[in-house]
């Protein structure tokens, strides 16, 4: 199966990506991201780990039912209970897949305390069980790149004979290098009986900064499936970034003659959305989707771009869904013009969503001299809802060069306005103290991050916060030309999400949105 030049894209943003500490998504957010992945042409969506929680099971099951063209995959450890639960979740998909795994390196074999023969037997039995349930079975030897060569060949052969249709070779700890990655796949295909009858996949982590290079090398070695995530989200240093491998294959098709089904024009939109719901902002110099990926400040670069933009750009911003022009809209613009610009940027919005963004846009246009595409994207990304229990009504902060700062706040709590004043070590601290005075809570602030959406003193500030309470983690994000107001809204947004998760964790609460907990 390595003769084809098509590379399957296996996205695990909703499973491996969500395992990043603090990146937990709600049920509705998972469904939204899955729909966007399906729409952009992802071949396989790993929707979650069904045995982990009722919330994860429900999300995988719902995604399976709603999927249009993508194969929907669930993860399962090498035991019957996990595999059965996985099958129950994915069986409603038009194209379901069970992905089962076990750690095969010496370090990982010690965890279940199995010797080589015992582990080999378990692999045979569990893969056979999965294949009896589903025709599409993927098997992974976790930490494959640190597994003894002879044993790796042995267990891969066992999995193939037991019925696995995809063999994934994970670089679980980001240990390998490109030349090793290519050789490993190439030698497995040449050595293991039956290897020609299955698809080999690669799953690389970025601990040494080589995930993308290792994945592309594996394709050169014969792999025809790349496991990746949006923005490279994932545990520790993250996973292979979908946008990087897809655009690398597209731009350098001269030396890598492989294709994918990804509609690359939708990359920027989903990148922004994943960053918002996960609370993990994209670094400015991130390849493909970073704010500076198509920015040019050097005079030499600017001169070259004016003459021929190919002098300093190897791809077009439009290829990834990015417009390089400022937004030609102002406070007198109407909904039709706004809808057209949103469509140009990749946002297809229902009337009620458009109305909400339109109100915020009008408010922003009154306060900014220029409104850019990035400003509009920030407005779309704001995630306040009518169901929120806590809402900021007004905020006034008094700052001085000596003494504490003071925040005067009015906040709506369950429909009633509550007013207070609080002081703090700086305007943001005073603002957060005011929120605590109005709505007492024990949540701990884990992350506070501010970034400017555009340039200038009137630029919008996007603020991201991450909060933790009794093991529950929630993120909040907001944008405003006033950094302190954006901070207050982001803080309150995170509190609202924590409140939802607190309610969902109460005994007897029937929900589809329980937060993910790995097992």
Secondary structure, DSSP 8 states (H G I E B T S, - for coil): --S--B-EEEE-TTTTGGGSTT----HHHHHHHHHHHHHHT-SEEEEE-TTS-HHHHHHHHHHHHH-SSSEEEEEEESSHHHHHHHHHHHTTSSSEEEEEEEE-SHHHHTTTT--HHHHHHHHHHHHHHHHHH-S-EEEEEETGGGS-HHHHHHHHHHHHHHT-SEEEEEETTS---HHHHHHHHHHHHHHSTTGGGSEEEEEEB-TTS-HHHHHHHHHHHT--EEEEBGGG--STT-B-BHHHHHHHHHHTTTTS--B----GGGHHHHHHHHHHHH-----TT-TTTSTTTT---SHHHHHHHHH-GGGT-SS-GGGGT---SB----TT--HHHHHHHHHHTT----HHHHHHHHHHHHHHHHH-S--BHHHHHHHHH----TT-SEEEEEEEEE--SSS-EEEEEEEEETTEEEEEEEEESSHHHHHHHHHHHHS----EEEEEEEEESSSSTT--EEEEEEEEETTEEEEEEEEESSHHHHHHHHHHHHHHHHHHHHHHTSTT---S-------
